[in-house]
Amino acid sequence: MEKLLLNFKAVPRWIILLIDLGINGFSFALSYFIAKHFEFPEILRGHFFIYTGSYCLVAGMVFYLMRVHTCLIRYSNIHDMLRIFLSVFITSVVYPVVIQLAVTDYFNIYTLNIGAVLFINFFIASTLLIMLRMGVKETYNYVKHISATDFERILIYGSGNNALLLKQTIESSDINKFIIAGFIATGASKVNTYIQQKKVYGIKDLAVLKNKKNVGNLILVNEQPPSIDKKIIIEKCLQLGIKVLTVPSPDQWIYGKLNLKQIQELKIEDLLQRAPIVINNHKIGNEISGKRVLVTGAAGSIGSEVVRQVLSYNPEMIILCDQAETLLYDIQLELEEKYPHATLKVFIASIRDYNRMQMLFQEYSPEIVFHAAAYKHVPMMENHPAEAVLTNIMGTKNIADLSILFKVSKFVMVSTDKAVNPTNIMGTSKRIAEMYVQSLSAGENTLNEIYGIINSGNGHNENLKTKFITTRFGNVLNSNGSVIPRFREQIQNGGPVTVTDPEITRFFMTIPESVQLVLEACTMGIGGEIFVFDMGKPIKIVDLAKKMIQLAGLTPDVDIKIIYTGLRPGEKLYEELLNKDEKTLPTHHEKIKIAKIIPCSRRVRWNIEQLIKMSIDDDDNDKLVKKMKELVPEFKSRNSQYEKLDVIITTPSSKIISRQ
């Protein structure tokens, strides 16, 4: 019986219409009898069959036009009930007119109190029609509930319109695999109430629901902004082993309907995301709109997001430069679909090739440059220091020099927290690139002048031509090659999850919010600054791994093992955004500060050029790294073959520096 009901296909619509007409006919007849006090002789003399047949004819036409029969009965909702009420009401209004015009005079009958019959019929017909639908719906749900061996019991977070809409959508799906156990809310006034026969529970009820009612999932609409209550509920679910699922906001549903494929596991970036960043879209729009913008590293995680966000400000042209052919092609297809009217130019080349870069500048004459191209993997660069120098330093030098030559108004470099007190080749190469960019603005403005111009609000200095701006921030969540995709893959494969050290911490931002701050820094920068972003509190990588395991509905060190592999070459436990000699100055944006940097004179350029020449002409890695340590005295190798060079090195000024 259960199998028959659950697998039974939808009844043809014409049968539903006939059933509704049968109920209407029965209801009218009963109302007729009640109005006539069940006096059968008088009823039969009063043309009962003519009145009843006429009513059925009118009701059939109204119900057909109102499309009452087109709704699946087992998925009936409040809108269907209102449609029934409206249909019965319209029938009650139209019927007396029909009787007066087509029946009473024609058959010469006046014995029926139409008003009394219709008044009684309205309540009887409406009640029977609604009871039919609710009875079928509840029977179907009950049978599905008691036979739900393969179904998952879920809770819905919230009690508003979106939560209700989500409930109705899940219940109405033919391929639904969920049984809704109730709602979860934080407001005391809503807890222990009912919404469409489903109870609203509080946070304290989660443990009971998990253990006694076998609730395994909590589902929430992802449009809801981060809040303390939401985070508390999610954390409690993770502790109890309740999997958290998300769906996009209703405006992103396909053709206004939720596809069950859109129900996905909560991602770690959703859990760690902070309150939305508020940026000055008007100023960014004034800075970018109508300009030709070049983005290097446009196929990467940061570069591609820069392109997406820049396109929202209507630039005249955007040039995507990268040497990764496949990734560049993918982002080109995405952008051509999303921004069909934008002017996109794709340029495949390496930033290390000065001649190719010069061709790009000659052909497109960019006015703003976002320089995001770089090698970023610490262990890889530790084994290939010459590549780090040629790409991260020489590549930056090429783009910066060409920016001056072709009178680019602003050059924005994307740097990293690994450039601060570096312990590896990659971080040091980024610090040297910062130094070169700084040196191009050296002597033009003192730091106090820069600070004054930025906070005065005019955002520009006529003494500067190309304004060189550096932005420095930490890791971005879910970027290519980052720890999160790696952990996700390890969890999907059943583990183990590998963490280098139980105490290692990192700063994290989402890709969109980091790029938002880059664009904001572009508008306020006047040249020579290093902007430092507020990254929030550092996060332990092992805690990140545990949360990702819990988000998958598993238990750390039970279902998925966590093992420690030791720090990799060049890796340090704690990242920093400033070194000990740097302080910050505030800006008008609370999440952006200016690093009070150690000045870099123009003389540093000669040393950097020597380093680049050495990386091309000499294959002695020790000699190359030693030169990098001379340029960046705070560079101390860690867990690396180059630690031997930290004992004693001689700086260009013949100072002897001991590294303890």
N, C-alpha and C positions, 0 to 999 in steps of 0.2 A: 504493500500500500504506500509506504514511504517513497519507494523508488518510483512508483507510478506518479505520485503527486509532484515529486521534485523534477522528474524528467518530462512531465506532461507539457506539450507544446501549447502555445497560446491558442485559446478558443477563437474561431473565426469571428470577426467583428459583427457580422450579421446575426449570429446567434446571441451575442450580448445585447444587440438592439431588440431582438425578439423577447429576450428575458425581461428587459426593462419595460417593454410594452405590456408584457403579461403582468408584471408587478403593478404598473400604472392602471391596467384594467381591473385587477383585483381590488386595488386600493379605492378606485372610483366606485366600484360596485358596493364595497363595504360601507363607504361613506354615504352612498345612496340609501342603503338599508338603514343606517343609523338615522339619517335625516327623516326617513319615513317610518321610524320606530318599528322596523321589521314587519310591517303590515303587508304581507306578500300579495294578497289579492289587489290591494290598491297599487302596489309596486308594479305588478304585471300590467294593470290597466293604464298605468302612467307612462307607457312607452319606454320602459327601462332599457331595453336593448338598443333603441335608437340613441338615447342619451349616452349610454356606455360606449357604443361603437363610434359615435362622433368624437367622444373624448379620446379614445384610443387613436383615432386618425390624427387629431390635432397634436396629441402628445408625441406620436411617432414622427411627425414632421419637425416639431421643435427639437426633440432629442437628436434627430439626425443632423439638423442644421447646427446644433450646439456641439456636435462631435463627442457626445458623452460616451458613446460606445467604443471610441477609438483607444481609450486608455486601458492598459493592462491592469486588471482588477487587483492582482496580488501586489502591485506597486502603487496603489491609490494613495494620494496625499490630500492635504487640506484644499489644494486648488481643485481637485476633482470633486470634493464634497461641495465646495462653493458652486461649482458648475451644475451639480445636481439640483441644489436649492434654486439656482437661477432658472434652470430649465423648467422645474415644476411651477415656479412663480409665473414665468412667461406663459406657460400652458394655461394657468389659471386666469390670466388676463385675456388671452386670445380666445379661449373657449366660449365665454358668454357672448362675445361678438359673433362668433361663428353660429352659435345656437340661435341668436336673434335674427341673423340674416338668412340662414340656410335651413334651419330646422323648425323653429317655433311656428312661423307663419306658414311654411310649406305643409307641415303635418297638423297644423291647427291644435297644438298642445301647449298648455300653460300651467300644468299642474305641479311642476317641480320648483322648489326653492333653490335655485342654482347657487346662490351665495353661500348658503349653509353647507351644501354638499362640497363645494370647492374649498371652503375653509377647513372642513374636517379632512378632506382628501390631501390638502397641502401637507399636513403633519404626518398623515399615515404614509403617503407615497414617499416623501423625503426620508422618513425613518426607515422604511423597508429597503429603499434603494441604497442608502448608506450602510445599513446593517448587512446587506448582501456583500458589499465591497469590503467592509471591515472584517466580516466573518471569513471571507475567502483569504484576505491578506493575513489575518492572524493565524488561520489554520496552516497556511503555507509556511509562515515564519516559525510556527511551533514545530511543525514536522521537520523543517530544516534545522531547527535548533536541537531537537532531540537526536537527530541523525548526523549531527555535525562532527564526525570523527576526523575529517580532513580539513575542517574549517578552523581558522584562527580567531580567537576571541580578542577583540580590541577595545580600547578606550579612545574617545575623541577629546582632545584638549580644547577647552572653551565651551561656551554655552550661547554664543551669539549667532548671528545669521549665517556666517560662513561655516560654523560647526554644524548647524542644522542642515545646511545645504550639502555638506559633506556626508552626513548621515543618510540623507535621502538618496544621494547619488550612489553611495556604496550599496545600499539596500536594493536599488533598482537595477543594478548591473546583472546581466545574465551570466557573467563569468566571475561573479563575486566569490571570493574565498574567505571572507571575513564575517564574523558574527559580532555585532556591536553590543558590548556589555554595558555601556553607559558613557557618561561624560565626566571629565575631570575639570573642576573649577576651583578658584582660590577665594572667591567672594563668599563670605559666611551666609549671606542672604540666599545664595543659589544652591548651596550644598543641601542634599537630602530632598530637593524638589525633583520633579519629573518633567522631561521634555519629550513629547511624543512617545510616551510609555517607557522611556529610558531614564534611569535614575542619574542624578548628578552627584558625584562623589567628591570628597576632599582628598588632600594629599595623604592624610593619615590612613585613608582606606586602601592605599595602593598595595600594602603588604598582604592584607586579607584578600584582595581581588586577585593577586598573583597566586597565593597559596591555595585558596579555597575555590576560586572560580576559574582558575587556570588561564588568567588573562596574560597574554604574552607580548602584546604590542600596544603602544600609545601612538596615535597619529595626530599630527598638528598641521595647520595651514601655515605655510612658510612665509606668508606676508607679515605675520605678526612680528613687530620689532623686538629686539632683545629686551628682556625685563627680568627683574630679580625673581618674581614668581615663576616665570617660565623656566629659568635656569635651575631653580630649586626642584621643580617637578622633574626636569630632565635628569638631574643628578640623582634624584631618588629612584627614578626608573632604572638608571644604569646600575645602581647599587643592588637593586632587587632582581636584575637580569631581565627587565622588561625592555624589549627592543623599541626604539623610537623611530617612527617613520614620518616623512613629510610629504605634503602635496603642494604644488604651486598655488598661488592665489587664483581665485575664480576667473579673473580676467585673462589668465594664461591657459585656461582649459580649452581643449580643441573643440571648436564650434560650440562653445558654451557648455560642453560636457566634459566631465573628468574621465580620462582614460586611465584604467587601473594601472597601466604601465607607468603613469606619472607618479604613482605612489612609490617612493624610494626611501632608502635608509637615510637617517640623519647623518650628515657629513661632519667631520671634525671641524671644518672651517665654519660651519653654521653654529656649532657649539661654542667655539672660541671667539666668534665675532663680537666686537664691542659695539657700543652705541654708534649710530651713523655719523660720519664726519660731515660737518657743515662747511661748505666751501663757497667762495664768492663766484658764482657762475657768471655774473655780469662782467666782472673784471677778466675772467678767463676768456669769455666770449669776445671781449674787446681786444684781447691780446692775440687771439688765434684767428678769429673770423676774417675771411678774405686773404689770409696769408698762405704762402707756400711752405709746407712743413716737411722736414726730412726726419725720419725715424730710422736709426741704425739698430740692427738686431731686431728688426720688425717681426720676425717669425718666432721670437722667444716669448716667454711668459709675460715679462714686463713690457717688452717692445710692442707685442700685439695688443695688449690692453691700452697702451698709450695711443696706438692707432685708433682703436675703437672709440676711446673717449674724445680724442681730438676731432674725429669725424662728426661728433655730436655738436661741435661748435662751428660747423660750416666753413672749413678752410677752403681757399681757392684750389689748392692741390695738396695731396699728401703723397710723399715718396717713401716707399717701403724698400729698405736696403737690408739684404742679408745674404749669406752664402749657403744657407740651408734650403736647397731647392724644393724638396717635398713640403716642408712646413710652410715655406713662403707661398707655394701654390695653394695649400689648404686655406691659409688666411686670406689669400686673394679671392678665392671662390666664396668664402663666407661674407666678405665685405661687399663684393659685387651683388650678392643677393640682398643683404641688409641695407646697403646704401647705393641703390642703382643709379642715382644722379650725381654721386660724388666722383671727383676726378682722381683716380688712383693711378700711380705710376710704380711699377715693380722693377727693381734694379738688382740683379743678382751679381754680387761681387764681394770681395773680402776688403775690410777696412784697412788691411795691411798693404793693399795695392794702391799706392799713392796716385798712379796714373789713372786707374779706373775710377777712383774717388773724384779726381779732378774732372774727368769726363761727366760724372754725375752732376757736380756743381755747375759746370759750364752749360749743361743741357737744361737743368731745371731751376737754377738760381734760388735755392731755398732761403727763406728769410728767418726761419726758426729751426734749430736742430735739437732733437732729443737723442742723445748718444747713449744707447742701452746695450750695444754690442760688446760682449766680453766673454772670456773664458771664466767660469765660476766654480768649477769643481776642485776642491782643495787637494785631494790625493792625486788627481791627474796632473795638476800643475806642479806638485811637489816633485814629480818624476820628469817633468818637461819644462824646466824654468825658462828656456829660450822661447818656447811657444807663448808663455805668459807674458814675457817682455814684448814680443813682436805683436801680439794681438792687443793686450790690455794697455800697453804703454805706447808702442809705436802707432798702433791703430788709432788711439785717442789723439796722439800728436798730429797724425795726418788729418783727421776730421777737424781738430781745433785750428790748425794752420790754414786749412782751406776755408774755414769759416771767416777768418780774418781777411784772407785774400779776396773772397767773394762778398765781403761786407754783410755777413749774416748778423741780424740784430741781436739774437740771443742763442747761446749755446748752453744746453742743460745736460750735464753729465749725471748718469745714474751710478752712484758708488755703493759701498757696502760697509757695514759695521766691522767687517773683517780687516778693513784698512786701518783700524785703530789698534795701536800696540800690536802689530801683526806678529803671528807666530808661524806663518806659512808663506809660500811663494805667491799664491794667488792674492792674499790680502795685501802683501807688500807691493805687488805690481799695481793694484788699484790705488794704493797710497801714493805711489810715484806718479801715476796718472793724475791724481788730484793735485799733486805738487806742480806738475807741468801746467795744468789749467790755471792754478793759482798764480803761477809766475807770469802768465800772460796779462794778468790784471795788476801785477805788483807795481807800486809807485803811482798808480792812477788814483786810488782812494785809500785812505786809512780806514781801519775797521770802524772807528767812531763815525766817520763820514758815511760809510755804507749803512750803519745802523740808523743814523739820522735820516738818510734819504728814504729808506724802506718804511720807517714809521711815520714819515711826514705825509705819506699817502700818494705822492705824485709818481712813485714807482719808476723814475728814470733819471739819468744823469747825462747831460749833454756832452760832458767831457769824454764819455766812453762811447766807442763805436760798437764793437762786438762785446756783449756782456756775457762773461763766463760764470756760470752758476753750477755748483755741485750739490747734489742731494745725497744724503747718506742715511740708509736705513738697514734693518736686519732682514731676516728670512721672510719670504712671502709664502703663505699657505698654498699648497698644491701646485707650486711652480714645477716646471719640467725638471726631473731628476732630484726633486727634494725628498725629504724623509717621509712625507705623508703618502705619496703614491707607492713608495717602497713598502711601507708598513701595510698599506691596503692590499698589495699583491701578496705579501707574506701571509696575511690573515686569510685571504681567499684560498691560498694553497695549504692551509691547515697549520701554518707556523713552521718553525719558531719565528718570533719577531726578534730581530737583532738590534740591540742598543749598544753603543760603544762604551758608555760608562754610566753607572746609576746616578751620578751627580751632575751630568752634563745638562746645561740649560741653554736656551736660545730665545731671542726676541722673535715674535711673529706678527705679521700683518696679513690681511687679505690682499690679493692682487689689486682689486679695484680701489681699495682705500689707499694703498701705497701710491698708485698712479694719480689719484685725486690730489694727494699732497704734492706730488711732483709738478702737476699743472699749477697748483696754487703757488708753489715756490717760484715757478717760471714767471708768474705775474708780478711777484714782489721783488724778485732779484734785480739788482742793478749792476752786478759784476763783482767777482772776487770772493763771494761768500761760499761757505759750506753750510747748507741747511741740514739740520739734524731733526728727524721726526720722532715724536713721542710714540714709542713702541709699546707702552704699557709695561706690565710686569713680565720678567722673563719666565719661561715655562720649562719645567723639567721634561726632557725628552721621554723619559720612562713613564711619566704621568700621561703624556700624549699617547704613547703606545697603549697603555692600559685603557684609556678612554676609547680609543679606536676599537680595541677588542670588545669592550662592553657595548659599544654602539652596534657591533655585529651580533649582539645577543649572546655573547660568549663570556666565559670567566677567565681572567688573566691567570696564568700559571696553572690552570686546571684544563681548560679546553685548548688554550694556546699558550705555549711556553714563551717566556722572555729570557733571552740569553745575552750576556755581556761579552763583547768581543775586544774591548780595549780601544783606547783612543787611536785614531788613524794618524798617519804622518801629517804633521802641521796643524792638527786639531787641538783646540783648547777647550777647557771646561766652560768658561764663561766668556761671552762676547761683550764688547763695550761699544758705546757710541761716541765716547770722548776719551782721549788719553789724559793722563794726570795733569798735563800742562794746559789743557784746554778747558775753557769755561763757556757758558752760553749766554747769549743775549736774547730777550724775548722779541717776538714779532706780534702783529695784530692777530695772528692765528695761534690759538692756545696749543696746538699740536706741532707747531713748527718753531724751531729756535735756530739762532745763528751760532755756529761754533766759533768761539774766540780763538782762532787758529794761530799756530806758530807761523809767522810770516815766511814766505818763500820768495827769495829775490830772483831777478832775471838770471843770475849766475847759475841757478840750479839747472837751467836748460842745457848748458854745455855738458854737465855731468850726465844728464839723461841721454843726450845724444851719444855720448861715449858708451853708455850702457847698451843702447840699441845697436851701435856698431859692433860692440863685443858679442852680442847675441847672434849677429849675422856672420861674423868672421871667425869666431872662436867657439869650439865645441867643448870647452872646459866648463862644466857646470859649476864646480867649486869656485872658480875664478869669477864667474858671472854672479853667483849668489853673494860672494864676498863684496862685489861692487854694489849690489842692492843693499847690503847691510851698511855700507858706508853712506849711501844716500839716505837711508832710513835707520838712524842709530837705535831706535827703539825696537827694531825687528829682532826678536829672539826666537830662533827655531825651537820647536817643541816636538818631541817624539819623531825626530827627523835625522836623516843622514848629515844634515848641515849644522847640527848642534856643535860640531867640532870647530866651526868657524866663529862661534860666539865667545871663545875663550879670550882672545885678544885680536882686535882689528885696528887698523890705522886709518883714520879719517883723512880726507884730502888736506886738512890743515895740520896734519902730523900729530894730532892729539891721540894719545893712547887711551882706549876705553876698555875697562875691565867689565866683563859680564859675569855676574855672580849667579 
